[in-house]
Amino acid sequence: SREIKLRKIEKIYFFSIRTIVLKQLGQYNRELCSFSLFPQ
């Protein structure tokens, strides 16, 4: 039963990290797009 709990925690951890990374990438892409659309 401890193994199952560990696996569940691993999954949650993985998904939260993936979500954070995807959010960061999305923000980065938006900044890149606005930068190339409106160069300083």
Secondary structure, 3 states (H helix, E strand, C coil): CHHHHHHHHHHHHHHHHHHHHHHHHHHHHHHHHHHHHCCC
